[in-house]
Amino acid sequence: MALEQPRVSLNDGNTIPQLGFGVWQVPPGQTADIVGEAIGTGFLSIDTAQGYQNEAGVGEAIRRSGVARESLFITSKLRNGAHGHDEAMRAFEGTIEALQVDVLDLFLIHWPMPRAGKYVDAWKALVQLQKDGRVRSIGVSNFNPDHLERIIWETGVTPAVNQIELHPTFAQKAVRDFHLQHGIRIESWSPLGQGRELAHPVVAALAAKHRRTPAQIVIRWHLEQGLIVIPKTVTPSRIRENFAVFDFGLDSDDMAQLASLDDPQGRLGADPATADFR
């Protein structure tokens, strides 16, 4: 198994593999086997969440893999109903117990839940967890610039990562400058546009040009821009295909063609400004 792959530097001095494996909607009973397949393929970064109900399966895969814990980068996310400071601390203990790890590499607030108005309290809990050495890096997910500004202003601590929906038909150009200015790395969720983009004629033509799969073209698009990307699949052959993206590149014309797909209204998931998942 090849362990060498690109890593991205974070604003806290840590690094994260640029390509990771996401487990959203992976059934809990299948998670250990699927994540085990991903680790065996070479994925060193695994992204789960309390809300996915499959942290235990990820932990089982880690133990089965035989890969040294320090070689792996494990991310989880705080559930939406635990935004109070004490609730967040207790929820984190549940994650550590499920994963059976001593230290988490990255812990994120899953959604800002602005109507609840408690995401600053949750962020303060994550700051404390990092100070206590329980988490190496802390960040957020689905935070808009106004949410980011508030937690930075109230705590003085800038997230290392913001995991947001991002794919060629929803490239999030409007928020990228803010992240760059604040040193916040963007991690793309739903990076393949839930499969919608794979059938697009532009993607198909580039796949034919490079003799690659459409998914490999889109994943490479993320990598070329310095984005962290976490594609998800439960199919072993596609797990291997999604990892085989380090031996080719896209030229400027390829990138321009893919840039033409962007639609500011192309969001597939919930709007963080109004999302209220409990």
C-alpha positions in Angstrom: 0.0 0.0 0.0 1.4 3.4 -1.1 1.5 5.7 1.9 2.9 8.8 0.1 0.3 11.2 -1.1 -0.1 15.0 -1.2 -0.8 16.7 2.2 -2.2 20.2 2.8 -0.8 22.4 5.5 -3.3 23.8 8.0 -3.1 27.1 9.9 -2.3 25.3 13.2 0.9 23.7 11.9 -0.7 20.3 11.2 -1.2 18.7 7.8 -4.0 16.6 6.3 -4.0 14.3 3.3 -5.5 16.2 0.4 -7.6 13.2 -0.7 -9.8 11.5 1.9 -12.6 9.0 2.1 -16.1 10.1 3.2 -18.6 7.8 4.8 -21.8 9.8 4.7 -24.8 7.4 4.1 -22.5 4.3 4.4 -24.7 1.8 6.3 -23.3 1.2 9.8 -23.2 -2.5 9.3 -21.1 -2.1 6.1 -18.8 0.6 7.3 -16.0 -1.5 8.7 -15.6 -3.5 5.5 -15.9 -0.4 3.2 -13.5 1.7 5.2 -11.2 -1.2 5.4 -11.2 -1.4 1.6 -10.4 2.3 1.4 -7.5 2.1 3.8 -6.2 -1.0 2.0 -6.4 1.0 -1.2 -4.3 3.8 0.2 -6.7 6.3 1.7 -5.2 7.6 4.9 -7.9 10.2 5.8 -11.3 9.0 6.8 -14.2 11.5 7.4 -17.1 10.5 9.5 -19.6 12.3 11.9 -21.7 11.6 14.9 -24.8 12.1 12.8 -23.7 9.4 10.4 -24.1 6.7 13.1 -21.1 4.8 11.8 -18.2 6.0 13.9 -17.9 2.6 15.5 -17.5 1.0 12.1 -14.7 3.4 11.2 -13.0 2.5 14.5 -13.3 -1.2 13.7 -11.8 -0.6 10.3 -8.8 1.2 11.9 -8.1 -1.6 14.3 -8.4 -4.3 11.6 -6.3 -2.4 9.0 -2.9 -3.0 10.6 -1.9 0.6 9.6 -0.2 2.5 12.4 -2.6 5.0 14.0 -0.1 7.9 13.4 -0.3 7.2 9.7 -4.1 7.8 9.6 -6.0 11.1 9.8 -9.5 10.7 11.3 -12.2 13.4 11.2 -15.5 13.5 12.9 -18.2 16.1 13.4 -20.3 17.3 16.3 -23.9 16.5 16.0 -26.4 19.3 15.7 -28.2 18.7 19.0 -25.0 19.2 21.1 -24.1 22.8 20.5 -24.0 23.7 24.2 -20.5 23.7 25.7 -21.1 20.9 28.1 -23.2 18.9 25.6 -20.4 19.2 23.0 -17.8 18.0 25.5 -19.9 14.9 26.3 -20.6 14.3 22.7 -16.9 14.3 21.9 -16.4 11.6 24.6 -18.9 9.5 22.7 -16.9 9.9 19.5 -13.7 8.9 21.2 -15.3 5.8 22.7 -16.9 4.8 19.4 -13.7 5.3 17.4 -11.5 3.8 20.1 -8.8 6.4 19.6 -7.0 8.5 22.2 -6.7 11.6 20.1 -8.9 12.8 17.1 -7.0 14.4 14.2 -9.8 16.8 13.3 -13.2 17.7 14.9 -15.7 19.9 13.2 -19.0 21.5 14.1 -21.2 19.8 11.5 -23.7 22.7 10.9 -23.9 26.2 12.3 -27.6 25.9 13.1 -28.0 29.7 13.3 -31.6 29.6 14.6 -30.4 27.8 17.7 -27.7 30.5 18.1 -25.3 28.3 20.1 -22.6 27.5 17.6 -20.2 29.9 19.4 -20.6 27.8 22.6 -19.9 24.7 20.6 -16.8 26.4 19.1 -15.5 27.3 22.5 -15.8 23.6 23.5 -13.7 22.6 20.5 -11.1 25.2 21.4 -10.9 23.7 24.8 -10.6 20.2 23.4 -7.7 21.3 21.3 -6.0 23.1 24.2 -6.4 19.9 26.3 -4.7 17.8 23.6 -7.8 15.8 22.8 -8.0 17.0 19.2 -5.1 18.0 17.0 -7.0 20.3 14.7 -10.5 21.9 14.9 -12.7 23.3 12.3 -16.3 23.7 11.1 -18.6 22.5 8.3 -21.2 24.4 6.3 -20.3 27.7 7.9 -20.9 30.9 5.9 -18.5 33.8 6.1 -20.7 35.6 8.7 -20.7 32.5 10.9 -16.9 32.2 10.6 -16.5 35.9 11.4 -18.5 35.5 14.6 -16.6 32.6 16.0 -13.2 34.2 15.1 -14.3 37.5 16.7 -15.6 36.0 19.9 -12.8 33.5 20.5 -9.8 34.7 18.6 -9.4 31.2 17.2 -9.7 30.6 13.4 -10.9 27.2 12.2 -8.3 25.2 10.4 -10.9 23.7 8.0 -14.4 24.5 6.7 -16.0 21.6 5.0 -18.6 22.9 2.5 -20.5 21.6 -0.5 -18.3 22.2 -3.5 -18.2 20.7 -7.0 -17.8 22.0 -10.6 -21.5 23.0 -10.9 -21.4 24.8 -7.5 -17.8 26.0 -7.2 -18.4 28.4 -4.3 -16.2 31.1 -5.9 -18.0 33.8 -3.8 -16.5 32.5 -0.5 -13.1 31.3 -1.6 -11.4 34.7 -1.1 -12.6 34.9 2.5 -11.2 31.5 3.3 -7.9 32.4 1.7 -7.6 35.7 3.6 -8.2 33.9 6.9 -6.0 30.9 6.2 -9.0 28.5 6.4 -8.6 25.4 4.2 -11.7 24.3 2.2 -12.7 20.7 2.3 -15.2 19.7 -0.4 -18.2 17.6 0.5 -20.4 16.1 -2.3 -17.3 16.7 -4.5 -18.8 14.7 -7.4 -22.1 16.6 -7.2 -23.9 13.5 -6.0 -23.0 12.0 -9.4 -24.8 14.6 -11.4 -21.6 16.0 -13.0 -20.3 12.6 -14.1 -22.6 12.5 -17.1 -22.0 16.1 -18.2 -20.6 16.3 -21.8 -17.6 18.4 -20.7 -16.6 15.9 -18.0 -17.2 13.0 -20.4 -15.0 14.6 -23.1 -12.2 15.3 -20.6 -12.4 11.7 -19.4 -12.0 10.4 -22.9 -9.1 12.8 -23.5 -7.2 11.6 -20.5 -8.4 8.0 -20.6 -9.8 8.3 -17.1 -13.2 7.9 -15.5 -15.4 11.0 -15.1 -15.0 10.8 -11.3 -11.2 10.9 -11.7 -11.5 14.1 -13.7 -13.7 15.8 -11.1 -11.5 14.6 -8.2 -8.4 15.9 -10.1 -10.3 19.3 -10.6 -10.5 19.6 -6.8 -6.8 18.6 -6.3 -5.5 21.0 -8.9 -7.1 23.9 -6.9 -5.6 22.9 -3.6 -8.9 21.8 -2.2 -9.2 18.9 0.2 -11.6 16.4 -1.2 -13.5 13.4 0.3 -15.3 11.4 -2.3 -17.6 8.6 -1.1 -18.5 5.3 -2.7 -19.3 1.8 -1.4 -18.1 0.1 -4.5 -14.6 -1.4 -4.2 -13.7 -0.8 -7.9 -14.7 2.8 -7.6 -12.8 3.2 -4.3 -9.7 2.1 -6.2 -10.5 4.4 -9.2 -11.1 7.4 -6.9 -7.6 7.0 -5.4 -5.8 6.6 -8.8 -5.6 10.3 -9.4 -2.0 11.2 -8.6 -0.4 10.2 -11.9 -2.1 12.7 -14.3 -3.0 16.4 -14.3 -5.5 18.8 -16.0 -4.1 21.6 -18.2 -5.4 25.2 -18.2 -7.8 24.5 -21.0 -9.3 21.6 -19.1 -9.7 23.7 -16.0 -11.3 26.5 -18.0 -13.8 24.1 -19.5 -14.7 22.8 -16.0 -15.0 26.3 -14.7 -17.7 27.0 -17.3 -19.9 24.5 -15.5 -20.2 26.7 -12.3 -23.7 27.8 -11.4 -24.1 30.0 -8.3 -27.6 28.4 -7.9 -26.2 24.9 -8.2 -26.4 23.9 -4.5 -27.7 20.4 -4.0 -27.7 20.3 -0.2 -29.2 22.5 2.5 -28.5 26.2 2.8 -26.4 26.8 5.9 -28.1 30.1 6.5 -31.4 28.4 7.2 -30.7 24.7 7.8 -32.1 23.5 11.1 -31.4 19.7 11.4 -32.1 18.2 14.9 
